[in-house]
Amino acid sequence: MKIVVTGSEGFIGKQLCKELEPRHKVIRWDKKLGKDIRNFYINGADYVIHLAGLANIPESINNPQLYWQENVRNTTKIQRHCRRSLTPLIYASSSCIHQWYLSPYGMSKKVNEETAFENQYGLRFTTVYGNTDREEMFVSRILNGKLEYATSHIRDFVHVKDVVQAIIQIMYRSLSKDNEMCRTYDIGLGRGYKVSELAKLAGYDVPEVAGEEYEAEDNTADLTNITEIGWNPTIDIVDFIKNESGNK
């Protein structure tokens, strides 16, 4: 099968391509490869997995027009391309959708879901982590010894390996004859943890601070729909932190 993956050089995209390439022809599409998403075309693909976009919520507050261009206009263009060519599509949504009005980033994901067509599936990722996520992310700061504070937010952390398996499982399911599917799926652990408690678990004694107004208090995923098609997360953030902290 010929699969286009946008954002192929990003945190999730790299892991996904690595998993897909032994079995499929994968066309990587990323700015780092000189392939701007604004110039996207399907090129005869059997499936499109659209992960490209901007995901920094504070940055979206400061530059909402950029998020409209990158997350809304580009995604809408891809959705329309896929509809015209009858190519199924998985695209990255976000757990921010549940309180989309808090930020331009959340609003961009709300629009993505509203403009999606039949046979296009939005995956509402919670807080995705792993050993190679962005340096400013909570788990990276724990692993790098750079955690200076923690918040009282409740966060659902899902490992990138579990995210990749969810994407692949939804892709195959959507292509099967028995493909009763939801238009969107929450992708997370299905269990929330207080961020400050996870910091203590990792051995940090840092101040607990209030979060910003644009941040949801709790982003715990509802796994009801995704577990019905056979996917369950396998890595718990508590076990991950215990193992990685012990290896520091």
C-alpha positions in Angstrom: 0.0 0.0 0.0 1.2 3.5 -0.8 0.9 5.9 2.2 1.7 9.6 2.4 2.7 10.7 5.8 2.9 14.5 6.4 5.0 15.7 9.3 7.1 12.6 8.6 10.2 14.0 10.3 8.3 15.1 13.5 8.2 13.3 16.8 5.2 11.0 15.9 5.8 11.0 12.2 9.3 9.5 12.4 8.1 6.7 14.7 5.2 6.0 12.4 7.2 5.9 9.2 9.7 3.5 10.8 6.8 1.2 11.7 5.2 1.4 8.3 8.1 1.2 5.9 8.9 -2.5 6.2 5.4 -3.3 4.9 4.3 -0.4 2.7 5.6 2.2 0.3 5.8 5.4 2.5 6.0 8.8 0.9 7.5 11.2 3.5 6.3 14.8 3.4 7.9 17.4 5.6 9.5 20.8 5.5 12.7 19.3 6.7 12.8 17.4 3.4 12.1 20.5 1.3 8.4 19.5 0.9 6.2 22.3 2.1 2.7 21.2 3.1 1.3 24.1 1.1 2.4 22.2 -2.1 0.9 18.9 -1.0 -0.5 16.5 -3.6 -1.7 12.9 -3.2 0.4 11.4 -6.0 -1.7 8.3 -6.3 -1.5 7.3 -2.6 -3.9 4.7 -1.2 -3.9 6.5 2.2 -2.9 9.8 3.7 -1.9 10.3 7.3 -1.6 14.0 8.0 0.5 14.9 11.1 2.0 18.1 9.9 1.1 21.3 11.8 1.9 23.5 14.8 1.2 22.3 18.3 2.6 24.9 20.7 -0.4 26.4 22.6 1.4 29.5 24.0 2.8 30.3 20.6 -0.7 30.1 19.2 -1.8 32.9 21.6 1.0 35.1 20.3 0.6 34.3 16.6 -3.0 33.1 15.8 -2.8 33.9 12.1 0.2 31.5 11.7 -1.9 28.8 13.3 -4.8 29.5 11.0 -2.6 29.2 8.0 -0.6 26.1 9.1 -3.3 24.1 10.9 -6.6 25.2 9.2 -5.9 26.2 5.6 -3.4 23.5 5.0 -5.5 20.8 6.6 -8.7 21.9 4.8 -6.8 21.7 1.5 -5.6 18.1 2.3 -9.1 17.1 3.3 -10.5 18.4 0.0 -7.8 16.7 -2.0 -8.6 13.4 -0.3 -12.3 13.7 -0.8 -11.9 14.4 -4.6 -9.6 11.4 -5.0 -11.6 9.1 -2.6 -8.4 8.6 -0.5 -9.0 7.8 3.1 -7.4 10.2 5.6 -6.3 10.2 9.2 -5.4 13.6 10.6 -4.1 14.9 13.9 -6.6 16.5 16.2 -6.1 17.1 19.9 -7.5 16.6 23.3 -7.7 20.5 23.3 -10.9 20.0 21.2 -12.9 19.4 24.4 -12.2 23.1 25.4 -11.3 24.4 22.0 -12.2 28.0 22.9 -9.3 28.4 25.2 -6.7 29.0 22.5 -6.2 29.5 18.8 -4.5 26.1 18.7 -7.6 24.4 20.1 -9.8 26.5 17.7 -7.7 25.3 14.8 -8.4 21.7 15.7 -12.1 22.4 16.1 -12.2 23.7 12.6 -10.3 20.7 11.3 -13.0 18.4 12.7 -15.8 20.5 11.4 -14.4 20.5 7.8 -13.6 16.8 7.7 -15.5 14.6 5.2 -16.6 11.0 5.3 -13.8 8.5 5.6 -11.6 11.1 7.3 -10.7 10.4 10.9 -9.5 12.8 13.6 -7.3 11.5 16.3 -7.5 13.5 19.5 -4.1 13.0 21.0 -3.5 13.8 24.7 0.0 14.6 25.9 2.3 12.4 23.7 5.7 11.6 25.2 8.7 9.4 24.7 12.5 9.5 25.0 12.9 12.0 22.1 10.0 14.5 22.4 10.5 18.2 22.4 12.9 19.6 25.0 10.3 22.0 26.5 7.9 19.2 27.2 7.3 18.0 30.8 8.7 14.5 30.4 11.8 15.7 28.5 12.5 18.2 31.3 12.2 15.4 33.8 14.7 13.2 31.8 17.1 16.1 31.2 17.1 17.3 34.8 15.7 20.7 33.8 12.4 20.6 35.6 12.0 23.9 37.5 8.3 23.8 38.4 5.2 21.7 38.0 1.5 22.5 37.7 -1.6 21.2 39.4 -3.1 20.2 36.1 -4.3 16.6 35.5 -2.7 15.3 32.4 -3.2 12.1 30.4 0.2 11.1 29.0 0.3 8.6 26.1 3.5 7.0 24.8 4.4 7.6 21.2 4.7 3.9 20.6 1.1 3.5 21.6 0.1 6.4 19.4 1.7 4.8 16.4 -0.1 1.6 17.0 -3.4 3.4 17.3 -2.9 5.2 14.0 -2.0 1.9 12.2 -5.0 0.1 13.8 -7.4 2.8 12.8 -6.0 2.8 9.2 -6.4 -0.9 8.8 -9.9 -0.9 10.4 -11.1 1.9 8.1 -10.0 -0.2 5.0 -11.8 -3.4 6.2 -15.2 -4.4 5.0 -16.5 -4.3 8.6 -15.5 -0.7 9.1 -18.1 0.9 11.4 -16.0 3.8 12.5 -16.4 7.0 14.5 -15.3 10.3 12.9 -13.0 11.1 15.9 -11.2 9.1 18.5 -9.6 10.2 21.8 -6.0 8.7 21.9 -4.5 8.6 25.4 -3.9 6.4 28.4 -7.4 7.0 29.7 -6.1 7.9 33.1 -5.0 11.3 34.3 -2.2 12.1 36.7 -1.5 15.4 38.5 1.6 16.8 37.0 3.1 17.9 40.3 2.7 14.3 41.7 4.5 12.9 38.7 7.4 15.4 39.4 7.6 14.1 43.0 7.6 10.5 41.7 10.6 11.4 39.6 12.4 12.8 42.6 11.9 16.5 42.0 11.2 19.0 44.8 10.0 21.9 42.7 7.3 24.5 43.3 3.7 23.8 42.2 2.3 26.7 40.2 -1.1 27.5 38.7 -1.4 26.9 35.0 -2.2 29.4 32.4 -5.8 30.4 31.5 -5.4 28.8 28.0 -4.6 25.4 29.5 -7.3 22.8 30.2 -7.4 21.6 33.8 -7.8 18.0 32.8 -7.2 16.3 29.4 -8.0 12.7 30.3 -9.1 10.7 27.3 -12.3 8.8 27.0 -11.2 5.5 25.4 -14.7 4.1 25.0 -14.7 4.3 21.2 -11.1 3.4 20.5 -11.2 0.3 22.8 -14.3 -0.9 20.9 -12.1 -1.4 17.8 -9.4 -3.3 19.8 -6.8 -0.7 20.7 -5.5 -0.3 24.3 -2.5 1.6 25.5 0.4 -0.5 26.8 2.8 1.9 28.5 1.9 3.8 31.7 3.6 7.1 32.4 4.2 6.1 36.0 6.1 3.0 35.0 8.0 5.0 32.4 9.1 7.7 34.9 10.1 5.1 37.5 12.2 3.2 34.9 13.8 6.3 33.4 14.5 8.0 36.7 16.1 4.9 37.9 18.4 4.9 34.9 19.6 8.5 35.4 
